[in-house]
Amino acid sequence: MESNMFDEILSVDLKPFVGLGDILKIPLILLLVGCLFYSFMLFLKVRILMDTVESTGSSKVKVLTYLNLSISLLVSIVGTIIIVLG
C-alpha cells in the first residue's frame, strides 16, 4: 500500500506550459505590427508631402496609400488571428 502511493507521487511528470511554437509566435506578431507601423508612417509621409507640394498625380498617390494602409491593416489583423489561434 505505501509503495503504491510513493510510486504515484514520484511518477508525476511536469510538462512545460510554454512550447517552442508559443515562443515563435511573439516575433511573428511583432513583425506584423512593425509592417503595420511602417504602412501607417508611409501614409503620414505621403500626406505631409501632399500638403507641402502640389503635383498632378497626388490624388493617385493618395488612393494608393490608403489602399496600402487598408490592405496592411487587414493582413495584420488576419495574420495575428491565425498566429494566435494556430
C-alpha positions in Angstrom: 0.0 0.0 0.0 2.7 2.5 0.9 4.9 1.7 -2.0 2.0 2.2 -4.4 1.4 5.7 -3.0 5.1 6.7 -3.3 5.2 5.3 -6.9 2.3 7.5 -7.8 3.9 10.6 -6.2 7.2 10.0 -8.0 5.6 9.3 -11.4 4.1 12.8 -11.8 5.6 14.5 -14.9 5.7 18.2 -15.1 5.4 19.4 -18.7 6.5 23.0 -19.6 3.5 25.1 -20.4 5.4 27.3 -22.9 6.5 25.5 -26.0 8.7 26.4 -28.9 5.6 27.3 -31.0 4.4 29.8 -28.4 7.9 31.4 -28.2 8.0 31.8 -32.0 4.5 33.5 -32.1 5.8 36.6 -30.4 8.3 37.6 -33.1 5.8 37.0 -35.8 3.2 39.2 -34.1 5.9 41.9 -33.6 6.8 41.6 -37.3 3.2 42.1 -38.3 2.8 45.1 -36.0 6.1 46.5 -37.5 4.7 46.2 -41.0 1.5 47.9 -40.0 3.5 50.7 -38.3 5.6 51.1 -41.5 2.5 51.4 -43.6 1.0 54.0 -41.2 4.2 56.0 -41.3 4.2 55.8 -45.2 0.6 57.2 -45.1 1.7 60.1 -42.9 4.7 60.8 -45.0 2.7 60.9 -48.3 0.0 63.1 -46.6 2.6 65.6 -45.4 4.3 65.6 -48.8 0.9 66.2 -50.5 0.3 69.2 -48.2 3.6 70.8 -49.0 4.0 70.1 -52.7 1.3 70.3 -55.3 1.5 67.8 -58.2 -0.8 66.3 -60.8 -0.6 62.7 -59.6 -1.2 63.4 -55.9 -4.7 62.0 -56.0 -3.5 58.7 -57.3 -0.7 58.5 -54.7 -3.3 59.3 -52.0 -5.5 56.5 -53.2 -2.6 54.0 -53.4 -1.5 55.0 -49.9 -5.0 54.5 -48.5 -5.2 51.1 -50.3 -1.8 50.1 -48.9 -2.8 51.1 -45.4 -6.1 49.2 -45.6 -4.6 46.1 -47.0 -1.8 46.1 -44.4 -4.3 46.6 -41.6 -6.5 43.7 -42.9 -3.5 41.4 -43.4 -2.1 42.2 -40.0 -5.3 41.5 -38.2 -5.9 38.2 -40.1 -2.3 37.2 -39.6 -2.4 37.9 -35.9 -5.6 35.9 -35.5 -4.1 33.0 -37.4 -0.9 33.1 -35.4 -2.7 33.3 -32.0 -5.2 30.5 -32.9 -2.6 28.3 -34.6 
